[in-house]
Amino acid sequence: MKKIILILFFILPLSTNAQLLDTGEEFLSDDWSEGLHIFVGIGINSSTYHSNSRRDYLGWGSNFKTDVGWYFNHDWAIESSASVKFNKLNSDLIWDTLLTLGLRYRLEEYYFRAFAGAGVLVVVIGEDEPTARQDTARLHMDGPALGIGFGKTHRTEKGKVWFTEVNSTVQWIKHRDTVIVDGETPIAINSESVNDNSTIYSIQASVGILLF
């Protein structure tokens, strides 16, 4: 997992930045300029958890996303992305982070995205939630993730570029840690593989801006 995070958020941006040239081109909604560009956005999500033994609707929650892309021509880009979603199940807070690498393709002012990577899920156990150990504070889970997205770039009269996007993701949970907190230090007291087809399906809608 640490190797995946290193590749997605350090190696790719550094390598693309090394190849970035000042082309003098302006990034337009229907004509991308080459080089390194960053989009950031906020929105909402609706998620569902499935396994062999249960199905839970996680309801509506918020999400935040960042896409760091190398736009190597006017139609294609390679990007590393981070998306954080927040949901609640009963009294439990669910903090779900997706770290992905993918492709972006433009068709006029619209674009399509496909991405793959890893999902890191933290469940903060509520006070009223029964657990095997009363001192269980959190559950940490992770596994592979895939997603697709569809969006549109817009341009204001003042030249600011912004976007709207809808995407869908699926995450497979393959590993789980049970965590207690000793003072301020989290300690994993149990680590196990997950083999019950635990999967999270999610739909997100976002709006955001081009930073540069």
Stockholm file with secondary structure:
# STOCKHOLM 1.0

chainA/1-212         MKKIILILFFILPLSTNAQLLDTGEEFLSDDWSEGLHIFVGIGINSSTYHSNSRRDYLGWGSNFKTDVGWYFNHDWAIESSASVKFNKLNSDLIWDTLLTLGLRYRLEEYYFRAFAGAGVLVVVIGEDEPTARQDTARLHMDGPALGIGFGKTHRTEKGKVWFTEVNSTVQWIKHRDTVIVDGETPIAINSESVNDNSTIYSIQASVGILLF
#=GR chainA/1-212 SS CHHHHHIIIIIHHHHHHHTCCCCCCCCBTTBCCSEEEEEEEEEEEEEEEECSSCEEEEEEEEEEEEEEEEECSSSEEEEEEEEEEEEEETTEEEEEEEEEEEEEEEETTEEEEEEEEEEEEEEECCTTCCCSSTTEEEEEEEEEEEEEEEEEEEECTTCCEEEEEEEEEEEECCEEEEEEEETTEEEEEEEEECCSCCEEEEEEEEEEEECC
#=GC SS_cons         CHHHHHIIIIIHHHHHHHTCCCCCCCCBTTBCCSEEEEEEEEEEEEEEEECSSCEEEEEEEEEEEEEEEEECSSSEEEEEEEEEEEEEETTEEEEEEEEEEEEEEEETTEEEEEEEEEEEEEEECCTTCCCSSTTEEEEEEEEEEEEEEEEEEEECTTCCEEEEEEEEEEEECCEEEEEEEETTEEEEEEEEECCSCCEEEEEEEEEEEECC
//
